[in-house]
Amino acid sequence: MLGLTRFDLDKAPKIQTCSFNCTYFFSLYIIQLEVMSNITLEMLTSLCKRRGFIYQGSEIYGGLAGTWDYGPLGIALKRNITNLWWKTFVEDQDNVYGLDTAILMSPRVWEASGHVATFNDPVIEDVVSKKQYRLDHLLDETGLNT
């Protein structure tokens, strides 16, 4: 458990104010998390779940790995971040135009884009443990992939 307590904002490091209006309480937690040095991703996720920012997708039906549902505070924060990103990388650029496409596409789109012909993700399997590993990750870890 994270064990968050009330803290003195004067002792927190000064951070630059976001150009979008974050939810006030979430901002306070982020400041406190920056002060604390031993925060893990699991602790941050747990805090967000307890405060209603996120929930595991389909949680009441057993959950669905890798998916998240957003609570009222979470969707407000997500929308603010999305709007800031869109403004910065699309609206404020002269040579960028917005495009929203379907996630599911015809296989012909993947072929035309070169994804099918050039995709290479070699996986190796440990014959003892039966665990699979991506070869590029193993080469990076050993320093052989330079």
ZINORVEN-V534556 format. One line per field, one symbol per residue. phi: phi as a letter, one per 30 degrees, with the letter a starting at -180 (. if undefined). psi: psi as a letter, one per 40 degrees, with the letter a starting at -180 (. if undefined). burial: # if it has 16 or more other ideal C-beta (glycine too) atoms within 10 Angstrom, else .. A space follows every 50 residues. Layout:
# ZINORVEN-V534556
phi: ???
psi: ???
burial: ???
This chain:
# ZINORVEN-V534556
phi: .didbdbdddddddbddddcdddeddddddedddddccdcdddddddddd cidbbdehedcjibeibbccdeddddddddddddddddcbddcdcbbdab bdddbdeddddddjdddcdbbdbccddddidcbdddddddddidcc
psi: idfhiiihddeiihihhieigihddddddddddddhefhidddddddddd eediihhfdefeihheiiihadddddddddddddddddecdeidfhiihh iidhiiddddddeedddehhghhihhddeeiiihdddddddeeeg.
burial: .#...................##..#.##..#..........#...###. #.####...........#.#..##.##..#.................... ..............................................
